[in-house]
Amino acid sequence: MVVKGILFVVIALFIFLMFRSELRSLKSHGFYVFFAFESLLVLLFLNLGFWSAGGALRCHLISWILLIISALLALSGFYALKRYGKAVGDWENTTHLIRQGIFRYIRHPLYSSLMLLNIGLFLKHVSWVCAVACCFSVVFLVAGSKVEERENIEKFGEDYHSYMGATKHYIPFII
């Protein structure tokens, strides 16, 4: 239990250090992503002991399906960012609007991936505390994606507006 607590604090501190500069501005998507990551960390640690299928086999099956889709979305999103984004410095600082790969279908595959990760972790052990952590994280991910859209409109202008009209936010062909 002590090791688990120390590990939690170390990871939470690492997340804080990664996002400390973004925490100064509500206008930065990183501000919201920081709180989403911290909530995700809470959810992960709350459910560490529930990774094997227990009484609710259906929930565990759905959980694993969501976790696998989450991983595939993340890999696809990172691949497209690296291959087509022509980033300067930080991997996230793309110089080109990406319309290839997964970005052809959705604007926010990494946010989608994190949302599915949240729900997948929540289904490992459904409880009120986990539901609050999951909802908190999803709300901050949605807020972060909205702020990032404003940043992208400033950066890419009318091209991003037309891209918004041609793609969905999180789930291809749906939302």
N, C-alpha and C positions, 0 to 999 in steps of 0.2 A: 504494500500500500504506500509506503514511504517512497519507494523507487518510482512508482506510478505518479505520485504527486510531484516529485522532483522533475521527472521527464515532462510532465504537463507544463510546469513553470518554465523549463528551458525552451520548449517548443513555442510557448506563448510569447516569451521574451524574444525569441528569434523572429517570430511574425511581427512583433512590435518594431524591432530594429529594421526589418525589411520595409515597413510602411511608415516609419517615423516622419519622413519629410512630407508625405501625403496627408498626415493627420493635422496639418496646419490649415487645410483648406477644405471647406465643405463642397467646393466646386471641383474637386479632384475625385475621379472615380475610385482612386486608391483609398480614400477615406472610408468609403462604404465597403469596399472589398476587405479592408482590414477587419472590420467588425464581422463580416461574413465568415472570414477565415477563423477568427477567434471562436465564433459560435460553432463552426464546423469542428474545431478542435474539441470543444466541450462535448459535442455530440459523439465524436469518436471515442473519447475517454469514458463517457458514460456507458458506452456499449462494447467496450473491449472484451468483456467476459461473455458476450452473447454471439460469437461468430459461428458457432456450430448450430445446426438445426436442432431446435428443441421441440416444444409442443406445437408451435405454429409453423409447420413445414411449408405451408403455402406462402407465408410472409417471408421466410428465408429464401425460397425460390425466387419470388419477385424481387427481393433485395439483391440477390446475386445477379439477376438479369439487369437490373438498373445499374449496379456497380460496373458490370462489364460494358454496357452501353456508355456509361460515363467515361470509362477509360478509353474506349474507341473514339468518342467525341473529342476528348482532350488530345489524344495522339493526332487525330486528323486536323484539329485546330492548330496545334503547335507546328505540325508539318507544313500546313499552308502558310502560316505566318513566316516561317523560316524560308520556305521556297519562293513565295510570291511577294512578300511584304517589303523586301529590301530595307530592312531595319537599319537605323543609324544608332549606334551605341546599344541601348537597351533593346532586347528582343521585341518589346512591345511598341517601340517607337518606329512604326512602319512609315515609309515614305510614299508607298503606293497603296491605293485602295484595292483591297483584295476581293476579287470576284470569282476566284477559282477554288477548286476543291470544295470542302464543306461550306465555305463562305458563299458559294453559288446558291445555296439553299437557305442558310440562316446567317444572321449577322453576328450572333453571339454564341458560337459553339463552346467556348470555354466557360461562359456563365451557365449555359445549359448543362455542361458536364458537371459543374459544381452543384447545380440544383439537383441533378439526378443522384450525385454522390450523397447529398444531404438526405434525400428521401430513402435511398438505399440503406444508409446508416441508421436512419430512424426506424426502418422496418426490422432491423436486427433485434431491437427490444423496444416495443411500443410502450411508452409511458408519457405522462403529462410533462415531466421535466424534459424528456427528449423531444416532445412535440413543440414545446416552447423554443428550445434551442434550434430545432429545424426551421420553424416559422421565422424566427429572428434572422437566421442566416439567409433564407430565401428572400425575405423582404429587403435585406441589405444588398443582396445580389441584384435584384430587380432595380433598386435605386442606383447602384453602381453602373449597371448597364445603361440606364437612362442618362446619367451624367456623361458616360463615355460616348453616347450618341451625340450629345451636345458638343463634346470635344471634337468628334469626328466631323460634324457639320462645319465647325470653325476651321478645321484642318483641310478638308476635302471639298467643301462648298456644295455646289449644285450636283456634283457627281455623287456625293453621299445621299443627297435627297432622292435622286433617281434610284440609287441602290436600295434605299429604304422601301421604295414603292415596289421593287422587284423581289424582295426577300421577306421572310418572316423573322421574328425576334429569336425564338428559342427552339421551336419544333418545326421542321420542314412541312410546308403546305398547310399548317394548322394555326400556329400562333407565333 
